[in-house]
Amino acid sequence: MIPTQFDYIAPATLDEAIQLLADNAYDAKLLAGGHSLIPAMKLRLAQPAMLIDIGRIKDLAYIREEGGQILIGAMTTHYQLESSERLKEICPLLPETAGHIGDAQVRNKGTIGGSLAHSDPAADWPATVIALNGEIVATGKNGERTIKADDFFVDMLTTALEPVEILREIRVPLVQGRAGQAYTKVPHPASGFAVVGVAVNLSLGADDVCQSASVGITGAAVKAYRARGVENALNGNRIDEALAQTASAHAADGVDLNGDLYASADYRRHLVEVYTRRAILKAFAQAK
Amino acid sequence: MSRKPKQKAHIEFTLNGETAEVAFAPHKTLLEVLREDLNLTGTKHGCELGECGTCTVLVDRKPILSCLMLGLDVEGREVTTVEGMNEGAQLHPLQETFADTGAAQCGYCTPGFLLVAKELLTKNPNPTREEIKEALSGNLCRCTGYIKIYEAVELAAAKMRGESVELPKESVYGYE
């Protein structure tokens, strides 16, 4: 499997990359870890005339805390997120999700920014970034803007990024007070991608009453989505097994589910409900 | 550093402890550069899409898939392939135990397994069976059923810790 020919440029700075992309927006693709783009190029689903490798730009891989937020550089690898001791303390959903991605080799090279920008409907990060109420920082020739995770995923393999924009950073609010987070997943046995993946982020008050629930679901539809029906059913109520059961029945409300050789749409609906219930209870157990 | 190769890219990197210089078409993956331009055919083509792990090499001491990394991307980095595992005439303990236990049958997946296991034992000299399974979960083997591979890694780990170990009887003769 050999990709079509392309020009390759590895800019040393973000400004250079922005300029290159501005000049070649419709011919060029950005190369991050390459674990989505290179397979697509080998299959000739993508045939960019130019690759702009942002892997040589200094300081695009970092995990920082600033102004009540966790800031994650686009080129941060899944492994860096999985192995961050600090994240395990302050936002365990990030390392937990990272650990579910592919295998060790994939996690050593694949990046969170690349995964989000590719927006594979079965990727793990979109569910988690939605559940964490994250924001995507996009930068380009027209300046910088932040996009809410809810608005970022537009359709299958399509995001709100403009052709001249580079995904620079992911921002996630730091959780205050008593909270519980969990990711549950049915991995496809061959690819490891999510047949269904559910990320739950709960904030709890006294007596186990849910103050705010945030639920992101991936793998099930053309894009990752927020399960508002589940959130509404949880908010303001005391969490227990019965509530998790009734709330998770709303996990696929209003969503057109994917069906494929491995899992029909009906089976996916079942999986989404079961794995949402499990994720709620797992997150709840974490908060204790 | 910015460049735009017209025909062949030219890079320098560290390969199995030595400086390597190589020129190749820019669209080539590291796997193709290693095999076709540097004649190191120990690293194997498998699925070509990042599923099977058979093309694994170490880049800056981490296992990565050479089929999904451009050759251009290793400029200035440090690459270890299976050809760089032995110390002179001395095989790496993993290579010995893979041979002794029959962890290599057809041998096609073996270079990938060896390199991932090498990195695991560097990080964790005394891994549990579960940790070995997790570390090797990105590598597929269609011959062994994996048990021999896990045993070979455990055996090599023990050897490297300086413990004297014997192969379990059923591992040599099978179950009665």
Interface residues (C-beta under 8 A of the other chain):
Chain A: M1 I2 P3 T4 Q5 F6 D7 Y8 I9 A10 P11 A12 E16 L31 G34 H35 I38 P39 K42 L43 L51 D53 G55 R56 Y79 G102 D103 A104 Q105 V106 N108 K109 A190 S191
Chain B: M1 S2 R3 K4 P5 A9 A25 P26 H27 T29 E48 L49 G50 E51 G53 T56 K62 P63 I64 L65 L68 M69 L70 L72 D73 V116 E134 A135 S137 G138 N139
